[in-house]
């Protein structure tokens, strides 16, 4: 045992007060107890107000649609007229946004590898990559 550890053990043994959870002041974190027992609020007041507004009936609408339904109809009309942004928006909402993987590589390193290849090695590599693409069903 180190000298400092021995001193701490002696201090604990001599201490007359019981151990306070959360450190010596009792204001720190207690092991095994959440500092935020209710957790993060699931919605804010603004979000709740917006949801309530979207669920309300559109005033003067002969079909008595909700505001959300009217907005969806308008975006659908824009998409049908060829608006690409509206098409993307509807697709993202209906299917979920596509994830774009982040690939980090050193372009300088790749350039060095390619520069070190002979013409025959490059041709063989291209053929190899094209055959892998065809195996995976991708157009070449």
C-alpha positions in Angstrom: 0.0 0.0 0.0 1.3 3.5 -0.8 1.9 6.0 1.9 -0.9 8.2 0.7 -3.4 5.3 0.7 -2.4 4.4 4.2 -3.0 8.0 5.4 -6.5 8.0 3.8 -7.4 4.7 5.4 -6.3 6.0 8.8 -8.4 9.2 8.2 -11.5 7.1 7.5 -10.9 5.0 10.6 -10.5 8.1 12.8 -13.5 10.0 11.3 -16.3 10.3 13.7 -18.9 11.2 11.2 -20.6 8.6 9.1 -19.8 8.5 5.3 -21.8 11.2 3.4 -23.1 10.1 0.0 -21.9 12.4 -2.7 -18.5 13.1 -1.3 -17.4 15.0 1.7 -19.8 17.9 1.3 -22.8 15.7 0.4 -23.4 17.9 -2.7 -21.7 15.6 -5.3 -23.0 12.6 -7.1 -24.2 9.7 -5.1 -23.1 6.4 -6.7 -26.0 4.6 -8.3 -28.4 7.5 -8.1 -29.3 9.6 -11.1 -28.8 13.3 -10.9 -31.9 13.7 -13.1 -34.4 11.1 -11.9 -37.2 12.3 -14.1 -35.0 12.4 -17.2 -35.1 14.8 -20.1 -38.5 16.3 -20.8 -39.9 14.4 -23.9 -41.5 17.5 -25.5 -41.2 21.2 -25.0 -44.1 23.5 -24.5 -43.6 24.9 -28.0 -43.6 21.4 -29.6 -46.8 20.6 -27.7 -48.4 23.8 -28.9 -47.4 23.2 -32.5 -48.7 19.6 -32.4 -52.0 20.9 -31.0 -52.2 23.5 -33.8 -51.5 20.9 -36.5 -54.3 18.7 -35.1 -56.8 21.5 -35.2 -59.4 21.8 -38.0 -58.4 24.2 -40.8 -60.9 27.1 -40.7 -63.2 27.4 -43.7 -62.1 24.1 -45.2 -65.1 22.4 -46.8 -63.6 18.9 -46.1 -62.9 19.8 -42.5 -59.2 18.7 -42.8 -56.7 19.3 -40.1 -53.9 21.8 -40.7 -51.5 18.9 -40.9 -53.6 17.2 -43.6 -53.9 20.4 -45.6 -50.1 20.9 -45.5 -49.5 17.3 -46.6 -51.9 17.8 -49.5 -50.1 21.0 -50.5 -46.7 19.3 -50.4 -48.1 16.3 -52.4 -49.5 18.7 -55.0 -46.1 20.4 -55.3 -44.4 17.0 -55.7 -46.8 15.9 -58.4 -46.1 19.1 -60.3 -42.4 18.2 -60.4 -41.0 20.1 -57.5 -37.9 18.0 -56.7 -37.5 19.4 -53.1 -41.1 18.5 -52.4 -40.5 15.0 -53.7 -37.4 14.6 -51.5 -39.2 16.0 -48.5 -42.1 13.5 -48.9 -39.7 10.6 -49.4 -37.7 11.5 -46.3 -40.9 11.8 -44.3 -42.4 8.6 -45.6 -39.3 6.4 -45.8 -36.9 8.1 -43.4 -33.8 9.9 -44.4 -31.1 7.8 -45.9 -27.9 7.6 -43.9 -24.8 8.8 -45.5 -21.7 7.0 -44.2 -18.7 9.1 -43.4 -15.5 7.7 -44.9 -12.3 9.2 -43.7 -9.2 8.4 -45.7 -6.0 10.1 -46.5 -6.3 11.1 -50.1 -2.5 11.8 -50.2 -1.9 8.2 -49.1 -4.2 6.9 -51.8 -2.5 9.0 -54.4 0.9 7.6 -53.3 -0.5 4.0 -53.6 -1.8 4.6 -57.1 1.4 6.4 -58.2 3.4 3.4 -57.1 1.3 1.0 -59.2 2.4 -0.1 -62.6 -0.1 0.2 -65.5 -0.7 -3.6 -65.4 -1.4 -3.5 -61.6 -3.9 -0.6 -62.2 -5.7 -2.5 -64.9 -5.9 -5.6 -62.7 -7.3 -3.5 -59.9 -10.0 -2.0 -62.1 -11.0 -5.4 -63.4 -11.2 -6.7 -59.8 -13.4 -3.8 -58.6 -15.7 -4.1 -61.6 -16.2 -7.8 -61.0 -17.0 -7.1 -57.3 -19.6 -4.5 -58.4 -21.2 -6.9 -60.8 -21.3 -9.6 -58.0 -23.2 -7.1 -55.8 -25.7 -6.3 -58.5 -24.4 -2.8 -59.2 -24.4 -1.4 -62.7 -20.9 -1.0 -64.3 
